[in-house]
Amino acid sequence: MIYTPEQTAKILDAINGIEMSNNGWSWVENDPALIGALRIAGYLVFEVRGGMKAYTRAAQEALASEYKAHGPASFAVPARAVRNTPQEPGFDFEAMILARQERWMMDA
């Protein structure tokens, strides 16, 4: 596929956001051309809570292996569509993950 200069800039900006994030994922615009280009480039893109998240394959594999090793007790949850429920109205798992990582770094 041939992209316009604007689409190319948007794709490169999204890739930069994913690669430079501290956790291997980034929110991306819900644009079919962008999502298609990211998937072609090897990124995993999911619709989550009405937005789009793009992950590196390594980040998604790390989340999956952490979840497999520790099950529901793990803060790592592989990406999938998530529904807000009364029991979990947008609970911030990422903040828990970052807090846990910070505790590990302080103990090292």
Z-matrix of the N, CA and C atoms (Angstrom, degrees):
N
C 1 1.445
C 2 1.524 1 108.70
N 3 1.284 2 116.16 1 144.53
C 4 1.458 3 122.10 2 177.52
C 5 1.525 4 107.85 3 -104.64
N 6 1.333 5 115.37 4 128.02
C 7 1.456 6 121.16 5 -178.33
C 8 1.520 7 110.81 6 -104.58
N 9 1.311 8 115.54 7 150.57
C 10 1.461 9 120.60 8 175.30
C 11 1.534 10 108.08 9 -72.20
N 12 1.327 11 118.61 10 164.00
C 13 1.467 12 119.74 11 176.64
C 14 1.539 13 112.26 12 -58.24
N 15 1.327 14 117.69 13 -36.08
C 16 1.462 15 120.98 14 178.93
C 17 1.528 16 110.93 15 -66.61
N 18 1.338 17 116.52 16 -43.83
C 19 1.459 18 120.31 17 178.50
C 20 1.532 19 110.45 18 -64.37
N 21 1.324 20 116.22 19 -41.44
C 22 1.462 21 120.68 20 178.89
C 23 1.518 22 110.84 21 -60.67
N 24 1.331 23 116.49 22 -44.14
C 25 1.467 24 120.60 23 178.59
C 26 1.527 25 110.27 24 -62.04
N 27 1.333 26 116.85 25 -41.08
C 28 1.470 27 120.97 26 179.83
C 29 1.529 28 110.50 27 -65.29
N 30 1.324 29 117.05 28 -40.91
C 31 1.469 30 121.90 29 179.64
C 32 1.522 31 110.15 30 -64.75
N 33 1.335 32 116.53 31 -47.71
C 34 1.466 33 120.32 32 -179.26
C 35 1.527 34 111.27 33 -65.03
N 36 1.319 35 117.41 34 -36.56
C 37 1.459 36 121.26 35 177.46
C 38 1.530 37 110.36 36 -64.88
N 39 1.330 38 116.83 37 -41.78
C 40 1.469 39 120.54 38 179.10
C 41 1.529 40 110.55 39 -65.55
N 42 1.328 41 117.44 40 -43.18
C 43 1.460 42 121.08 41 178.73
C 44 1.526 43 110.31 42 -62.31
N 45 1.320 44 116.59 43 -42.53
C 46 1.462 45 120.76 44 177.56
C 47 1.527 46 110.58 45 -60.42
N 48 1.325 47 116.98 46 -42.50
C 49 1.463 48 120.81 47 178.89
C 50 1.516 49 112.38 48 -62.69
N 51 1.319 50 117.07 49 -39.66
C 52 1.467 51 121.48 50 -179.99
C 53 1.525 52 110.05 51 -69.04
N 54 1.319 53 115.96 52 -48.99
C 55 1.466 54 120.55 53 -175.41
C 56 1.528 55 112.64 54 -69.68
N 57 1.311 56 117.97 55 -30.69
C 58 1.456 57 120.77 56 -177.42
C 59 1.535 58 112.96 57 -91.16
N 60 1.320 59 117.10 58 -4.18
C 61 1.466 60 118.82 59 179.18
C 62 1.526 61 109.44 60 -71.58
N 63 1.313 62 116.23 61 157.05
C 64 1.462 63 119.53 62 -177.81
C 65 1.522 64 112.76 63 -81.40
N 66 1.323 65 117.30 64 -5.36
C 67 1.457 66 119.27 65 -176.02
C 68 1.530 67 113.74 66 -131.94
N 69 1.325 68 118.03 67 10.40
C 70 1.457 69 120.89 68 173.64
C 71 1.511 70 116.34 69 79.98
N 72 1.325 71 117.20 70 17.86
C 73 1.472 72 118.85 71 175.77
C 74 1.518 73 109.17 72 -149.28
N 75 1.327 74 114.33 73 162.79
C 76 1.457 75 120.25 74 178.53
C 77 1.531 76 108.93 75 -154.87
N 78 1.329 77 115.18 76 151.25
C 79 1.461 78 119.66 77 171.86
C 80 1.528 79 107.73 78 -70.91
N 81 1.322 80 116.49 79 138.82
C 82 1.461 81 120.82 80 176.79
C 83 1.527 82 109.25 81 -129.94
N 84 1.302 83 114.45 82 160.01
C 85 1.457 84 120.94 83 179.95
C 86 1.526 85 110.18 84 -68.08
N 87 1.311 86 116.86 85 145.16
C 88 1.459 87 121.68 86 178.32
C 89 1.524 88 108.78 87 -83.32
N 90 1.317 89 114.72 88 74.58
C 91 1.464 90 123.35 89 -178.39
C 92 1.531 91 107.36 90 -122.14
N 93 1.344 92 118.47 91 118.32
C 94 1.466 93 120.26 92 -175.99
C 95 1.529 94 114.16 93 -55.04
N 96 1.333 95 118.31 94 -38.60
C 97 1.466 96 120.45 95 179.06
C 98 1.528 97 110.60 96 -66.20
N 99 1.321 98 116.48 97 -42.25
C 100 1.464 99 121.12 98 179.22
C 101 1.526 100 110.54 99 -64.65
N 102 1.313 101 116.42 100 -47.79
C 103 1.466 102 120.64 101 -179.01
C 104 1.521 103 110.52 102 -61.96
N 105 1.321 104 117.12 103 -43.68
C 106 1.466 105 120.88 104 177.54
C 107 1.521 106 112.04 105 -60.33
N 108 1.323 107 116.71 106 -43.58
C 109 1.467 108 120.82 107 -179.97
C 110 1.525 109 111.04 108 -65.21
N 111 1.330 110 117.06 109 -40.67
C 112 1.458 111 119.83 110 179.08
C 113 1.525 112 110.93 111 -65.44
N 114 1.318 113 116.97 112 -40.49
C 115 1.468 114 119.70 113 178.49
C 116 1.518 115 110.91 114 -66.12
N 117 1.330 116 117.51 115 -39.61
C 118 1.463 117 120.96 116 176.65
C 119 1.528 118 110.01 117 -62.09
N 120 1.329 119 116.72 118 -37.01
C 121 1.464 120 121.63 119 179.84
C 122 1.531 121 112.47 120 -75.12
N 123 1.331 122 118.02 121 -4.92
C 124 1.455 123 121.24 122 175.50
C 125 1.513 124 115.72 123 101.69
N 126 1.311 125 117.72 124 6.13
C 127 1.465 126 120.68 125 178.27
C 128 1.524 127 109.41 126 -86.82
N 129 1.314 128 116.15 127 153.96
C 130 1.454 129 122.01 128 177.50
C 131 1.521 130 107.50 129 -101.43
N 132 1.323 131 116.89 130 124.80
C 133 1.461 132 121.63 131 -176.64
C 134 1.520 133 108.35 132 -119.99
N 135 1.350 134 115.23 133 128.51
C 136 1.454 135 121.80 134 -177.94
C 137 1.523 136 109.84 135 -129.71
N 138 1.327 137 115.51 136 147.11
C 139 1.459 138 119.62 137 170.30
C 140 1.519 139 107.15 138 -87.95
N 141 1.312 140 116.60 139 122.85
C 142 1.454 141 122.39 140 -176.65
C 143 1.522 142 108.41 141 -135.88
N 144 1.333 143 116.13 142 121.18
C 145 1.461 144 122.12 143 178.68
C 146 1.520 145 112.90 144 49.65
N 147 1.308 146 116.37 145 44.40
C 148 1.450 147 120.98 146 175.37
C 149 1.510 148 114.95 147 80.50
N 150 1.322 149 118.10 148 0.03
C 151 1.456 150 122.12 149 177.88
C 152 1.515 151 109.54 150 -122.55
N 153 1.306 152 116.08 151 177.38
C 154 1.456 153 120.70 152 -179.86
C 155 1.524 154 108.90 153 -116.43
N 156 1.333 155 116.42 154 130.29
C 157 1.456 156 122.53 155 175.37
C 158 1.518 157 108.51 156 -115.52
N 159 1.320 158 115.75 157 136.11
C 160 1.458 159 121.19 158 176.22
C 161 1.526 160 107.93 159 -115.97
N 162 1.329 161 115.81 160 131.64
C 163 1.459 162 123.30 161 -176.30
C 164 1.521 163 110.54 162 -118.45
N 165 1.329 164 115.76 163 150.21
C 166 1.456 165 118.65 164 165.74
C 167 1.523 166 106.02 165 -74.76
N 168 1.299 167 115.95 166 155.14
C 169 1.463 168 119.92 167 179.35
C 170 1.542 169 109.55 168 -63.42
N 171 1.326 170 117.37 169 -38.03
C 172 1.463 171 121.07 170 -179.73
C 173 1.529 172 111.18 171 -63.84
N 174 1.320 173 117.26 172 -39.88
C 175 1.467 174 120.23 173 179.13
C 176 1.521 175 110.65 174 -64.70
N 177 1.311 176 116.66 175 -42.14
C 178 1.454 177 120.47 176 -179.43
C 179 1.529 178 110.89 177 -67.02
N 180 1.344 179 116.74 178 -39.43
C 181 1.467 180 120.25 179 177.64
C 182 1.529 181 110.94 180 -66.07
N 183 1.332 182 117.50 181 -38.53
C 184 1.468 183 120.73 182 178.21
C 185 1.523 184 110.48 183 -64.20
N 186 1.326 185 117.22 184 -43.51
C 187 1.463 186 120.24 185 177.70
C 188 1.522 187 110.95 186 -61.80
N 189 1.325 188 116.45 187 -43.39
C 190 1.463 189 120.39 188 -178.41
C 191 1.524 190 111.28 189 -65.50
N 192 1.337 191 117.84 190 -42.19
C 193 1.467 192 119.24 191 -179.20
C 194 1.523 193 111.38 192 -70.04
N 195 1.330 194 117.68 193 -36.98
C 196 1.470 195 120.75 194 176.61
C 197 1.529 196 110.32 195 -63.48
N 198 1.321 197 116.24 196 -43.72
C 199 1.462 198 120.09 197 179.49
C 200 1.530 199 110.65 198 -65.94
N 201 1.334 200 116.37 199 -39.52
C 202 1.457 201 120.17 200 179.49
C 203 1.530 202 110.77 201 -65.19
N 204 1.330 203 116.77 202 -38.46
C 205 1.462 204 120.86 203 -178.25
C 206 1.525 205 112.59 204 -71.59
N 207 1.337 206 117.53 205 -36.39
C 208 1.458 207 120.15 206 -172.82
C 209 1.523 208 114.74 207 -117.41
N 210 1.318 209 117.24 208 -6.02
C 211 1.457 210 121.22 209 176.87
C 212 1.520 211 113.49 210 62.20
N 213 1.330 212 116.81 211 -150.19
C 214 1.465 213 120.94 212 -176.24
C 215 1.528 214 113.92 213 -60.86
N 216 1.347 215 118.04 214 -19.89
C 217 1.465 216 120.24 215 179.10
C 218 1.524 217 111.28 216 -73.17
N 219 1.321 218 116.33 217 -14.92
C 220 1.461 219 120.89 218 -179.02
C 221 1.517 220 110.41 219 -78.07
N 222 1.336 221 116.08 220 147.58
C 223 1.458 222 120.08 221 173.69
C 224 1.520 223 110.95 222 -81.64
N 225 1.323 224 117.14 223 -14.83
C 226 1.458 225 121.24 224 -178.51
C 227 1.521 226 109.53 225 -82.48
N 228 1.298 227 116.13 226 126.74
C 229 1.457 228 121.76 227 177.85
C 230 1.515 229 107.28 228 -132.00
N 231 1.342 230 117.95 229 117.24
C 232 1.460 231 119.27 230 177.73
C 233 1.527 232 110.43 231 -56.52
N 234 1.314 233 116.36 232 147.66
C 235 1.457 234 120.74 233 -175.66
C 236 1.519 235 111.45 234 -63.64
N 237 1.296 236 114.55 235 141.01
C 238 1.452 237 123.52 236 173.73
C 239 1.514 238 105.62 237 -166.61
N 240 1.270 239 116.50 238 165.67
C 241 1.462 240 118.92 239 177.82
C 242 1.517 241 108.75 240 -62.14
N 243 1.313 242 116.68 241 132.25
C 244 1.460 243 121.79 242 -177.41
C 245 1.516 244 108.94 243 -120.20
N 246 1.318 245 116.13 244 135.95
C 247 1.458 246 120.32 245 176.26
C 248 1.517 247 108.55 246 -105.21
N 249 1.299 248 115.84 247 137.91
C 250 1.459 249 119.09 248 171.56
C 251 1.510 250 108.27 249 -74.64
N 252 1.300 251 116.19 250 131.96
C 253 1.457 252 120.95 251 177.98
C 254 1.521 253 107.60 252 -124.19
N 255 1.318 254 118.31 253 162.88
C 256 1.466 255 119.46 254 177.56
C 257 1.522 256 112.33 255 -56.52
N 258 1.345 257 117.90 256 -32.44
C 259 1.456 258 120.36 257 179.59
C 260 1.531 259 111.19 258 -74.79
N 261 1.332 260 117.26 259 -21.41
C 262 1.459 261 120.58 260 -174.68
C 263 1.527 262 109.88 261 -142.04
N 264 1.311 263 118.49 262 68.65
C 265 1.469 264 119.71 263 -176.62
C 266 1.527 265 112.27 264 -79.52
N 267 1.321 266 116.09 265 76.84
C 268 1.455 267 120.16 266 177.32
C 269 1.516 268 113.27 267 74.09
N 270 1.324 269 117.79 268 36.79
C 271 1.460 270 121.94 269 -179.92
C 272 1.524 271 109.53 270 -57.01
N 273 1.304 272 117.83 271 137.31
C 274 1.459 273 123.04 272 -173.57
C 275 1.528 274 110.90 273 -90.25
N 276 1.332 275 116.18 274 85.51
C 277 1.451 276 121.02 275 178.96
C 278 1.523 277 111.25 276 -67.62
N 279 1.316 278 116.68 277 -34.16
C 280 1.459 279 119.59 278 -177.99
C 281 1.530 280 111.27 279 -61.26
N 282 1.316 281 117.25 280 -39.61
C 283 1.463 282 120.15 281 178.15
C 284 1.525 283 110.26 282 -62.74
N 285 1.332 284 117.42 283 -38.23
C 286 1.461 285 120.25 284 177.30
C 287 1.517 286 111.12 285 -65.48
N 288 1.325 287 117.07 286 -41.06
C 289 1.463 288 121.29 287 179.02
C 290 1.519 289 109.91 288 -62.95
N 291 1.319 290 116.97 289 -47.55
C 292 1.457 291 120.60 290 -179.28
C 293 1.524 292 111.34 291 -63.93
N 294 1.318 293 117.71 292 -38.47
C 295 1.465 294 120.89 293 177.82
C 296 1.528 295 110.44 294 -64.41
N 297 1.324 296 116.27 295 -41.61
C 298 1.462 297 120.13 296 179.04
C 299 1.526 298 110.30 297 -64.23
N 300 1.336 299 117.71 298 -43.46
C 301 1.455 300 120.86 299 178.51
C 302 1.527 301 110.74 300 -61.95
N 303 1.318 302 116.76 301 -40.29
C 304 1.447 303 119.63 302 178.84
C 305 1.537 304 111.37 303 -63.95
N 306 1.333 305 117.19 304 -39.84
C 307 1.465 306 120.43 305 177.85
C 308 1.530 307 110.01 306 -62.72
N 309 1.343 308 116.53 307 -41.63
C 310 1.465 309 120.11 308 178.88
C 311 1.531 310 110.47 309 -62.78
N 312 1.319 311 116.56 310 -41.30
C 313 1.463 312 119.77 311 -178.99
C 314 1.524 313 110.95 312 -66.71
N 315 1.322 314 117.37 313 -35.92
C 316 1.464 315 120.55 314 -179.72
C 317 1.523 316 111.71 315 -70.72
N 318 1.342 317 116.84 316 -28.54
C 319 1.470 318 120.58 317 179.77
C 320 1.525 319 112.31 318 -81.72
N 321 1.327 320 116.87 319 -18.21
C 322 1.477 321 120.07 320 -175.91
C 323 1.504 322 112.35 321 -71.97
